[in-house]
Protein backbone atom coordinates (compact mmCIF):
# COMPACT_ATOMS: atom_id res chain seq x y z
CA UNK A 1 0.00 0.00 0.00
CA UNK A 2 3.06 2.25 -0.01
CA UNK A 3 2.48 3.69 -3.50
CA UNK A 4 -0.12 3.66 -6.27
CA UNK A 5 2.17 1.37 -8.31
CA UNK A 6 2.38 -1.03 -5.37
CA UNK A 7 -1.39 -0.90 -4.97
CA UNK A 8 -1.90 -1.79 -8.63
CA UNK A 9 0.50 -4.72 -8.29
CA UNK A 10 -1.29 -5.91 -5.15
CA UNK A 11 -4.63 -5.70 -6.94
CA UNK A 12 -3.33 -7.73 -9.86
CA UNK A 13 -1.93 -10.35 -7.48
CA UNK A 14 -5.23 -10.72 -5.63
CA UNK A 15 -7.10 -11.15 -8.90
CA UNK A 16 -4.62 -13.77 -10.12
CA UNK A 17 -4.45 -15.76 -6.88
CA UNK A 18 -8.24 -15.75 -6.43
CA UNK A 19 -9.05 -16.57 -10.01
CA UNK A 20 -10.93 -13.32 -10.33
CA UNK A 21 -13.15 -14.09 -7.34
CA UNK A 22 -11.67 -11.44 -5.03
CA UNK A 23 -10.76 -7.78 -5.38
CA UNK A 24 -8.33 -5.40 -3.72
CA UNK A 25 -10.94 -2.62 -3.57
CA UNK A 26 -14.72 -2.62 -3.40
CA UNK A 27 -15.19 0.79 -5.03
CA UNK A 28 -13.29 3.55 -6.78
CA UNK A 29 -13.77 5.61 -3.62
CA UNK A 30 -10.77 3.72 -2.25
CA UNK A 31 -8.71 5.65 -4.81
CA UNK A 32 -10.44 8.96 -5.37
CA UNK A 33 -11.08 9.86 -1.73
CA UNK A 34 -7.37 9.70 -0.78
CA UNK A 35 -6.44 11.55 -3.98
CA UNK A 36 -9.01 14.29 -3.38
CA UNK A 37 -7.99 14.65 0.26
CA UNK A 38 -4.27 14.80 -0.52
CA UNK A 39 -4.39 17.44 -3.26
CA UNK A 40 -1.94 20.29 -3.08
CA UNK A 41 -4.54 22.82 -4.21
CA UNK A 42 -8.23 23.18 -3.42
CA UNK A 43 -11.04 23.33 -5.95
CA UNK A 44 -11.20 27.11 -6.03
CA UNK A 45 -8.27 29.52 -5.85
CA UNK A 46 -8.76 33.27 -6.28
CA UNK A 47 -12.31 32.57 -7.44
CA UNK A 48 -11.03 30.33 -10.28
CA UNK A 49 -11.68 26.60 -10.69
CA UNK A 50 -8.51 24.63 -10.07
CA UNK A 51 -8.15 20.98 -11.07
CA UNK A 52 -5.13 19.68 -9.23
CA UNK A 53 -2.87 17.57 -11.45
CA UNK A 54 -3.18 14.61 -9.08
CA UNK A 55 -6.88 14.44 -9.93
CA UNK A 56 -6.32 13.90 -13.65
CA UNK A 57 -3.24 11.75 -13.04
CA UNK A 58 -5.34 9.27 -11.06
CA UNK A 59 -8.01 8.78 -13.71
CA UNK A 60 -6.15 6.16 -15.74
CA UNK A 61 -5.38 4.16 -12.59
CA UNK A 62 -9.10 4.03 -11.77
CA UNK A 63 -9.95 3.01 -15.32
CA UNK A 64 -7.38 0.22 -15.13
CA UNK A 65 -8.74 -0.88 -11.73
CA UNK A 66 -12.16 -1.47 -13.30
CA UNK A 67 -11.10 -2.84 -16.70
CA UNK A 68 -8.44 -5.14 -15.23
CA UNK A 69 -10.84 -6.42 -12.58
CA UNK A 70 -9.10 -5.66 -9.30
CA UNK A 71 -11.77 -3.18 -8.20
CA UNK A 72 -15.31 -4.53 -7.86
CA UNK A 73 -16.69 -1.09 -8.71
CA UNK A 74 -19.54 -1.06 -6.22
CA UNK A 75 -21.28 2.16 -5.23
CA UNK A 76 -19.82 3.40 -1.91
CA UNK A 77 -21.93 3.06 1.24
CA UNK A 78 -24.47 0.72 -0.36
CA UNK A 79 -25.34 -2.89 0.60
CA UNK A 80 -22.79 -4.29 -1.88
CA UNK A 81 -20.04 -2.06 -0.48
CA UNK A 82 -20.91 -2.88 3.14
CA UNK A 83 -21.28 -6.56 2.30
CA UNK A 84 -17.68 -6.77 1.22
CA UNK A 85 -16.55 -5.90 4.74
CA UNK A 86 -17.94 -9.17 6.05
CA UNK A 87 -16.74 -11.29 3.14
CA UNK A 88 -13.33 -12.59 2.16
CA UNK A 89 -13.58 -11.02 -1.28
CA UNK A 90 -12.34 -7.48 -0.56
CA UNK A 91 -8.75 -6.84 0.46
CA UNK A 92 -8.86 -3.23 1.68
CA UNK A 93 -10.99 -0.17 2.26
CA UNK A 94 -9.81 3.44 2.40
CA UNK A 95 -11.49 4.66 5.57
CA UNK A 96 -11.12 7.63 7.89
CA UNK A 97 -10.29 6.87 11.52
CA UNK A 98 -13.98 7.08 12.41
CA UNK A 99 -14.78 4.51 9.74
CA UNK A 100 -13.24 1.86 11.95
CA UNK A 101 -16.04 2.14 14.48
CA UNK A 102 -18.79 3.57 12.31
CA UNK A 103 -18.53 1.07 9.46
CA UNK A 104 -16.09 -1.74 10.18
CA UNK A 105 -17.47 -2.46 13.64
CA UNK A 106 -21.03 -2.67 12.35
CA UNK A 107 -20.43 -4.75 9.23
CA UNK A 108 -17.42 -7.00 9.92
CA UNK A 109 -19.67 -9.82 11.18
CA UNK A 110 -17.48 -12.65 9.91
CA UNK A 111 -14.17 -10.81 9.55
CA UNK A 112 -13.77 -8.94 12.87
CA UNK A 113 -10.19 -9.30 14.06
CA UNK A 114 -8.83 -9.99 10.59
CA UNK A 115 -8.51 -6.34 9.53
CA UNK A 116 -5.52 -4.05 10.18
CA UNK A 117 -4.87 -0.32 9.89
CA UNK A 118 -1.98 0.75 7.67
CA UNK A 119 -0.73 3.80 5.81
CA UNK A 120 -1.74 4.37 2.22
CA UNK A 121 0.27 6.07 -0.52
CA UNK A 122 -0.91 9.57 0.56
CA UNK A 123 -2.04 11.31 3.73
CA UNK A 124 -5.55 12.72 3.69
CA UNK A 125 -8.54 13.60 5.85
CA UNK A 126 -12.12 12.61 5.24
CA UNK A 127 -14.66 14.62 7.18
CA UNK A 128 -14.52 14.44 10.94
CA UNK A 129 -16.76 15.02 13.93
CA UNK A 130 -18.46 18.35 13.45
CA UNK A 131 -20.31 20.33 16.10
CA UNK A 132 -22.63 23.13 15.05
CA UNK A 133 -25.12 25.44 16.68
CA UNK A 134 -28.39 26.46 15.04
CA UNK A 135 -28.48 30.04 13.78
CA UNK A 136 -30.80 32.13 15.91
CA UNK A 137 -30.54 29.83 18.91
CA UNK A 138 -31.29 31.41 22.29
CA UNK A 139 -28.38 29.42 23.68
CA UNK A 140 -25.74 30.34 21.11
CA UNK A 141 -23.11 31.11 23.75
CA UNK A 142 -23.69 27.79 25.49
CA UNK A 143 -23.53 25.91 22.20
CA UNK A 144 -20.26 27.62 21.36
CA UNK A 145 -18.84 26.79 24.78
CA UNK A 146 -19.86 23.14 24.39
CA UNK A 147 -18.14 22.89 20.99
CA UNK A 148 -14.94 24.37 22.42
CA UNK A 149 -15.14 22.03 25.41
CA UNK A 150 -15.61 18.87 23.34
CA UNK A 151 -12.97 19.89 20.83
CA UNK A 152 -10.24 21.10 23.14
CA UNK A 153 -10.84 20.13 26.77
CA UNK A 154 -8.16 17.67 27.83
CA UNK A 155 -10.39 15.86 30.30
CA UNK A 156 -13.09 15.24 27.72
CA UNK A 157 -10.55 14.34 25.03
CA UNK A 158 -8.92 11.84 27.39
CA UNK A 159 -12.29 10.18 28.01
CA UNK A 160 -13.08 10.11 24.29
CA UNK A 161 -9.79 8.48 23.31
CA UNK A 162 -9.64 6.11 26.26
CA UNK A 163 -13.20 4.82 26.22
CA UNK A 164 -14.29 5.27 22.60
CA UNK A 165 -11.00 4.60 20.79
CA UNK A 166 -11.70 7.80 18.89
CA UNK A 167 -8.86 9.76 17.31
CA UNK A 168 -9.04 13.02 19.21
CA UNK A 169 -8.25 16.58 18.25
CA UNK A 170 -5.53 17.09 20.89
CA UNK A 171 -2.27 15.51 19.70
CA UNK A 172 -0.79 15.07 23.17
CA UNK A 173 -3.87 13.13 24.31
CA UNK A 174 -3.72 10.81 21.32
CA UNK A 175 -0.08 10.12 22.04
CA UNK A 176 -0.51 9.54 25.77
CA UNK A 177 -3.83 7.71 25.92
CA UNK A 178 -3.36 5.86 22.65
CA UNK A 179 0.11 4.49 23.32
CA UNK A 180 -1.14 1.24 24.84
CA UNK A 181 -4.40 0.89 22.93
CA UNK A 182 -5.42 -2.53 21.69
CA UNK A 183 -8.46 -2.77 19.43
CA UNK A 184 -9.88 -6.27 19.09
CA UNK A 185 -11.72 -5.33 15.90
CA UNK A 186 -8.34 -5.11 14.19
CA UNK A 187 -6.72 -8.08 15.89
CA UNK A 188 -5.49 -6.20 18.94
CA UNK A 189 -3.52 -3.71 16.84
CA UNK A 190 -2.85 -0.23 18.18
CA UNK A 191 -3.93 2.15 15.37
CA UNK A 192 -2.82 5.37 17.07
CA UNK A 193 0.80 5.40 15.85
CA UNK A 194 -0.45 5.06 12.26
CA UNK A 195 -3.17 7.70 12.66
CA UNK A 196 -0.81 10.15 14.36
CA UNK A 197 1.89 9.75 11.73
CA UNK A 198 -0.58 10.31 8.91
CA UNK A 199 -2.26 13.25 10.66
CA UNK A 200 1.05 15.09 10.89
CA UNK A 201 1.32 15.28 7.09
CA UNK A 202 -2.29 16.07 6.15
CA UNK A 203 -2.74 19.20 4.05
CA UNK A 204 -5.69 21.10 5.48
CA UNK A 205 -5.12 24.09 3.19
CA UNK A 206 -6.83 22.39 0.26
CA UNK A 207 -10.30 22.59 1.84
CA UNK A 208 -12.84 25.09 0.54
CA UNK A 209 -16.52 25.86 0.98
CA UNK A 210 -17.20 24.21 -2.39
CA UNK A 211 -15.72 20.80 -1.62
CA UNK A 212 -18.80 18.63 -1.17
CA UNK A 213 -20.67 19.85 -4.23
CA UNK A 214 -17.75 20.11 -6.64
CA UNK A 215 -16.43 16.73 -5.51
CA UNK A 216 -19.81 15.17 -6.27
CA UNK A 217 -19.77 16.73 -9.73
CA UNK A 218 -16.24 15.39 -10.31
CA UNK A 219 -17.23 11.85 -9.35
CA UNK A 220 -20.44 11.87 -11.42
CA UNK A 221 -19.06 13.66 -14.49
CA UNK A 222 -15.50 12.40 -14.63
CA UNK A 223 -14.57 9.47 -12.41
CA UNK A 224 -17.48 7.09 -12.97
CA UNK A 225 -18.09 7.59 -16.71
CA UNK A 226 -14.39 7.67 -17.63
CA UNK A 227 -13.40 4.69 -15.47
CA UNK A 228 -16.15 2.60 -17.04
CA UNK A 229 -15.22 3.62 -20.59
CA UNK A 230 -18.38 5.58 -21.34
CA UNK A 231 -16.66 8.86 -22.27
CA UNK A 232 -13.24 10.16 -23.24
CA UNK A 233 -11.18 12.03 -20.69
CA UNK A 234 -11.51 15.33 -22.56
CA UNK A 235 -15.29 14.96 -22.86
CA UNK A 236 -15.58 14.16 -19.17
CA UNK A 237 -13.53 17.21 -18.20
CA UNK A 238 -15.57 19.47 -20.49
CA UNK A 239 -18.80 18.25 -18.88
CA UNK A 240 -17.35 18.76 -15.41
CA UNK A 241 -16.32 22.34 -16.14
CA UNK A 242 -19.70 23.13 -17.65
CA UNK A 243 -21.57 21.72 -14.64
CA UNK A 244 -19.35 23.58 -12.16
CA UNK A 245 -20.03 26.82 -14.04
CA UNK A 246 -23.77 26.13 -13.94
CA UNK A 247 -23.65 25.42 -10.22
CA UNK A 248 -21.41 28.40 -9.43
CA UNK A 249 -21.75 31.18 -12.05
CA UNK A 250 -19.47 33.38 -9.92
CA UNK A 251 -16.50 31.02 -10.33
CA UNK A 252 -14.23 31.56 -13.33
CA UNK A 253 -13.91 28.35 -15.34
CA UNK A 254 -11.49 27.84 -18.24
C-alpha positions in Angstrom: 0.0 0.0 0.0 3.1 2.3 0.0 2.5 3.7 -3.5 -0.1 3.7 -6.3 2.2 1.4 -8.3 2.4 -1.0 -5.4 -1.4 -0.9 -5.0 -1.9 -1.8 -8.6 0.5 -4.7 -8.3 -1.3 -5.9 -5.1 -4.6 -5.7 -6.9 -3.3 -7.7 -9.9 -1.9 -10.3 -7.5 -5.2 -10.7 -5.6 -7.1 -11.1 -8.9 -4.6 -13.8 -10.1 -4.5 -15.8 -6.9 -8.2 -15.7 -6.4 -9.1 -16.6 -10.0 -10.9 -13.3 -10.3 -13.2 -14.1 -7.3 -11.7 -11.4 -5.0 -10.8 -7.8 -5.4 -8.3 -5.4 -3.7 -10.9 -2.6 -3.6 -14.7 -2.6 -3.4 -15.2 0.8 -5.0 -13.3 3.5 -6.8 -13.8 5.6 -3.6 -10.8 3.7 -2.3 -8.7 5.6 -4.8 -10.4 9.0 -5.4 -11.1 9.9 -1.7 -7.4 9.7 -0.8 -6.4 11.5 -4.0 -9.0 14.3 -3.4 -8.0 14.7 0.3 -4.3 14.8 -0.5 -4.4 17.4 -3.3 -1.9 20.3 -3.1 -4.5 22.8 -4.2 -8.2 23.2 -3.4 -11.0 23.3 -5.9 -11.2 27.1 -6.0 -8.3 29.5 -5.8 -8.8 33.3 -6.3 -12.3 32.6 -7.4 -11.0 30.3 -10.3 -11.7 26.6 -10.7 -8.5 24.6 -10.1 -8.2 21.0 -11.1 -5.1 19.7 -9.2 -2.9 17.6 -11.4 -3.2 14.6 -9.1 -6.9 14.4 -9.9 -6.3 13.9 -13.6 -3.2 11.7 -13.0 -5.3 9.3 -11.1 -8.0 8.8 -13.7 -6.1 6.2 -15.7 -5.4 4.2 -12.6 -9.1 4.0 -11.8 -9.9 3.0 -15.3 -7.4 0.2 -15.1 -8.7 -0.9 -11.7 -12.2 -1.5 -13.3 -11.1 -2.8 -16.7 -8.4 -5.1 -15.2 -10.8 -6.4 -12.6 -9.1 -5.7 -9.3 -11.8 -3.2 -8.2 -15.3 -4.5 -7.9 -16.7 -1.1 -8.7 -19.5 -1.1 -6.2 -21.3 2.2 -5.2 -19.8 3.4 -1.9 -21.9 3.1 1.2 -24.5 0.7 -0.4 -25.3 -2.9 0.6 -22.8 -4.3 -1.9 -20.0 -2.1 -0.5 -20.9 -2.9 3.1 -21.3 -6.6 2.3 -17.7 -6.8 1.2 -16.5 -5.9 4.7 -17.9 -9.2 6.0 -16.7 -11.3 3.1 -13.3 -12.6 2.2 -13.6 -11.0 -1.3 -12.3 -7.5 -0.6 -8.7 -6.8 0.5 -8.9 -3.2 1.7 -11.0 -0.2 2.3 -9.8 3.4 2.4 -11.5 4.7 5.6 -11.1 7.6 7.9 -10.3 6.9 11.5 -14.0 7.1 12.4 -14.8 4.5 9.7 -13.2 1.9 11.9 -16.0 2.1 14.5 -18.8 3.6 12.3 -18.5 1.1 9.5 -16.1 -1.7 10.2 -17.5 -2.5 13.6 -21.0 -2.7 12.4 -20.4 -4.7 9.2 -17.4 -7.0 9.9 -19.7 -9.8 11.2 -17.5 -12.6 9.9 -14.2 -10.8 9.6 -13.8 -8.9 12.9 -10.2 -9.3 14.1 -8.8 -10.0 10.6 -8.5 -6.3 9.5 -5.5 -4.1 10.2 -4.9 -0.3 9.9 -2.0 0.8 7.7 -0.7 3.8 5.8 -1.7 4.4 2.2 0.3 6.1 -0.5 -0.9 9.6 0.6 -2.0 11.3 3.7 -5.5 12.7 3.7 -8.5 13.6 5.8 -12.1 12.6 5.2 -14.7 14.6 7.2 -14.5 14.4 10.9 -16.8 15.0 13.9 -18.5 18.4 13.4 -20.3 20.3 16.1 -22.6 23.1 15.1 -25.1 25.4 16.7 -28.4 26.5 15.0 -28.5 30.0 13.8 -30.8 32.1 15.9 -30.5 29.8 18.9 -31.3 31.4 22.3 -28.4 29.4 23.7 -25.7 30.3 21.1 -23.1 31.1 23.8 -23.7 27.8 25.5 -23.5 25.9 22.2 -20.3 27.6 21.4 -18.8 26.8 24.8 -19.9 23.1 24.4 -18.1 22.9 21.0 -14.9 24.4 22.4 -15.1 22.0 25.4 -15.6 18.9 23.3 -13.0 19.9 20.8 -10.2 21.1 23.1 -10.8 20.1 26.8 -8.2 17.7 27.8 -10.4 15.9 30.3 -13.1 15.2 27.7 -10.6 14.3 25.0 -8.9 11.8 27.4 -12.3 10.2 28.0 -13.1 10.1 24.3 -9.8 8.5 23.3 -9.6 6.1 26.3 -13.2 4.8 26.2 -14.3 5.3 22.6 -11.0 4.6 20.8 -11.7 7.8 18.9 -8.9 9.8 17.3 -9.0 13.0 19.2 -8.2 16.6 18.3 -5.5 17.1 20.9 -2.3 15.5 19.7 -0.8 15.1 23.2 -3.9 13.1 24.3 -3.7 10.8 21.3 -0.1 10.1 22.0 -0.5 9.5 25.8 -3.8 7.7 25.9 -3.4 5.9 22.7 0.1 4.5 23.3 -1.1 1.2 24.8 -4.4 0.9 22.9 -5.4 -2.5 21.7 -8.5 -2.8 19.4 -9.9 -6.3 19.1 -11.7 -5.3 15.9 -8.3 -5.1 14.2 -6.7 -8.1 15.9 -5.5 -6.2 18.9 -3.5 -3.7 16.8 -2.8 -0.2 18.2 -3.9 2.2 15.4 -2.8 5.4 17.1 0.8 5.4 15.8 -0.5 5.1 12.3 -3.2 7.7 12.7 -0.8 10.1 14.4 1.9 9.8 11.7 -0.6 10.3 8.9 -2.3 13.3 10.7 1.1 15.1 10.9 1.3 15.3 7.1 -2.3 16.1 6.2 -2.7 19.2 4.0 -5.7 21.1 5.5 -5.1 24.1 3.2 -6.8 22.4 0.3 -10.3 22.6 1.8 -12.8 25.1 0.5 -16.5 25.9 1.0 -17.2 24.2 -2.4 -15.7 20.8 -1.6 -18.8 18.6 -1.2 -20.7 19.9 -4.2 -17.7 20.1 -6.6 -16.4 16.7 -5.5 -19.8 15.2 -6.3 -19.8 16.7 -9.7 -16.2 15.4 -10.3 -17.2 11.9 -9.4 -20.4 11.9 -11.4 -19.1 13.7 -14.5 -15.5 12.4 -14.6 -14.6 9.5 -12.4 -17.5 7.1 -13.0 -18.1 7.6 -16.7 -14.4 7.7 -17.6 -13.4 4.7 -15.5 -16.2 2.6 -17.0 -15.2 3.6 -20.6 -18.4 5.6 -21.3 -16.7 8.9 -22.3 -13.2 10.2 -23.2 -11.2 12.0 -20.7 -11.5 15.3 -22.6 -15.3 15.0 -22.9 -15.6 14.2 -19.2 -13.5 17.2 -18.2 -15.6 19.5 -20.5 -18.8 18.2 -18.9 -17.3 18.8 -15.4 -16.3 22.3 -16.1 -19.7 23.1 -17.6 -21.6 21.7 -14.6 -19.4 23.6 -12.2 -20.0 26.8 -14.0 -23.8 26.1 -13.9 -23.7 25.4 -10.2 -21.4 28.4 -9.4 -21.7 31.2 -12.1 -19.5 33.4 -9.9 -16.5 31.0 -10.3 -14.2 31.6 -13.3 -13.9 28.3 -15.3 -11.5 27.8 -18.2 
